[in-house]
Amino acid sequence: MNTKKLVVLSLLAGIGVVLHAVMPAFLTIKPDMMLAMMFLGILLIPEIKSVLLLSIVTGILSAITTGFPGGQIPNIIDKPITALVFFGLFLALKKYGKTIFGVALLTAIGTIISGTVFLASAYLLVGLPGPFAALFGVAVLPAAALNTITMIILYPVAQSIMKRTKITTTTAIQK
């Protein structure tokens, strides 16, 4: 992993933490905008080392900025699992994974997986402040919609920037 890739991932994590920190909470749950930045990093630099590093950093940063009572450990559990599943889906759908439709679909599915893992781990570790289904409907589904819209807007811009800066990756897709 070279310095340019680390800088890109760091910038995405930094943007994600700012979005996560300023996002208002709905019934004690914030829609996790940091996920969109993590997914963008995975799409732009699809290497397993980068995915693991970004997911761990994202989990820690999400834990620091969470508004969910006792949500620190569930955030740290959720992000690596979500990143690996997202990366696996991305590789499985390699033909469509870089299209706007594919990116939108992967983002929506990834956000739903993340929300499910987060709520399940929070339920098991600290309990939930309300029913699982209600929290899922109030936080996870709106977050999935918001992250999908964000990704539809940001992905083409980020892709264009990556082409101009000539940051090359040896992706699992190219192999």
C-alpha positions in Angstrom: 0.0 0.0 0.0 1.6 3.3 -1.0 1.3 6.8 0.5 -1.1 8.1 -2.1 -3.6 5.4 -1.3 -3.2 6.0 2.4 -3.9 9.7 1.9 -7.0 9.0 -0.1 -8.3 6.6 2.6 -7.4 9.1 5.3 -9.2 11.9 3.6 -12.3 9.7 3.2 -12.2 8.6 6.8 -11.8 12.3 7.9 -14.7 13.4 5.8 -16.7 10.5 7.2 -16.0 11.3 10.8 -17.0 15.0 10.3 -20.3 13.9 8.6 -20.9 11.3 11.4 -20.2 13.9 14.1 -22.5 16.6 12.7 -25.4 14.3 11.6 -28.3 14.7 14.0 -29.6 11.6 15.9 -33.1 10.2 15.4 -34.3 8.4 18.5 -30.7 8.1 19.8 -29.5 6.6 16.5 -27.5 8.7 14.0 -27.7 7.7 10.3 -24.1 6.5 9.7 -22.8 8.7 6.9 -19.3 7.4 7.7 -20.4 4.2 5.9 -20.7 6.0 2.6 -17.1 7.2 2.9 -16.0 3.7 3.8 -17.8 2.2 0.9 -16.3 4.8 -1.4 -12.9 3.9 -0.2 -13.5 0.3 -0.9 -14.8 1.0 -4.4 -11.9 3.3 -5.2 -9.1 1.1 -3.7 -10.5 -2.4 -3.7 -7.5 -4.2 -2.0 -8.0 -6.4 1.0 -5.3 -4.6 3.0 -7.0 -1.3 2.3 -10.4 -2.7 3.1 -9.3 -4.0 6.5 -7.4 -0.9 7.4 -10.2 1.4 6.4 -12.8 -0.7 8.2 -10.9 -0.7 11.5 -10.2 3.0 11.3 -13.9 3.7 10.5 -15.1 1.5 13.3 -12.9 3.3 15.8 -13.9 6.8 14.5 -17.6 5.8 14.5 -17.2 4.6 18.1 -15.7 7.9 19.2 -18.5 10.0 17.6 -21.5 7.7 18.3 -24.6 9.1 20.0 -26.0 5.7 20.7 -25.8 4.7 24.4 -23.2 2.0 24.6 -22.6 2.0 20.9 -18.8 2.0 20.9 -18.2 -1.7 20.8 -21.1 -2.4 18.4 -19.5 0.2 16.0 -16.1 -1.5 16.2 -17.8 -4.9 15.6 -20.0 -3.7 12.8 -17.6 -1.9 10.4 -15.1 -4.7 9.7 -17.9 -7.2 9.1 -19.8 -4.8 6.9 -16.6 -3.9 4.9 -15.7 -7.5 4.2 -19.3 -8.4 3.2 -19.4 -5.2 1.0 -16.1 -6.1 -0.6 -17.2 -9.7 -1.2 -20.4 -8.5 -2.9 -18.4 -6.0 -4.9 -16.1 -8.8 -6.1 -19.1 -11.1 -6.8 -20.8 -8.4 -8.9 -17.6 -7.2 -10.6 -19.4 -6.8 -13.9 -21.8 -4.3 -12.4 -19.9 -3.1 -9.3 -18.5 0.0 -10.9 -21.7 1.3 -12.6 -23.9 3.9 -10.8 -26.7 1.3 -10.4 -24.3 -1.3 -9.0 -22.7 1.2 -6.6 -26.1 2.4 -5.5 -27.3 -1.2 -4.9 -24.2 -2.2 -3.1 -24.4 0.9 -0.9 -28.0 0.3 0.1 -27.3 -3.4 0.8 -24.1 -2.5 2.7 -25.9 0.1 4.9 -28.7 -2.4 5.7 -26.1 -5.1 6.6 -24.3 -2.5 8.8 -27.4 -1.4 10.6 -28.5 -5.0 11.2 -25.1 -6.0 12.6 -24.9 -2.8 14.7 -28.3 -3.2 16.2 -27.9 -7.0 16.8 -24.5 -6.5 18.5 -25.9 -3.6 20.5 -28.9 -5.7 21.5 -26.6 -8.5 22.7 -24.1 -6.3 24.5 -25.9 -3.3 25.9 -29.6 -3.6 25.0 -31.6 -1.4 22.7 -33.5 1.8 23.7 -36.5 0.5 21.8 -37.8 -2.3 19.6 -35.4 -3.6 17.0 -37.9 -3.2 14.2 -38.6 0.4 15.2 -35.0 1.3 15.4 -34.3 -0.4 12.1 -37.1 1.5 10.4 -36.3 4.9 12.0 -32.5 4.8 11.5 -31.3 2.1 9.2 -33.7 2.5 6.3 -33.3 6.3 6.2 -29.5 5.9 6.5 -29.6 3.4 3.5 -31.5 5.9 1.4 -29.2 8.8 2.4 -26.0 6.9 1.9 -27.3 5.7 -1.5 -28.1 9.2 -2.7 -24.7 10.4 -1.3 -22.9 7.6 -3.2 -24.8 8.3 -6.5 -23.5 11.9 -6.3 -20.0 11.3 -5.0 -18.9 8.2 -6.8 -18.6 9.7 -10.3 -16.8 12.7 -8.9 -14.4 10.6 -6.9 -13.8 8.2 -9.9 -12.9 11.2 -12.1 -10.5 12.5 -9.5 -8.8 9.1 -9.1 -8.4 8.9 -12.9 -6.8 12.4 -13.0 -4.4 11.7 -10.2 -3.4 8.4 -11.7 -3.6 6.5 -8.5 -3.4 2.9 -9.8 -4.6 -0.1 -7.9 -4.0 -3.8 -8.6 -7.5 -4.8 -7.8 -9.0 -8.2 -7.3 -11.2 -7.3 -10.3 -8.2 -6.8 -12.6 -6.6 -10.1 -11.6 
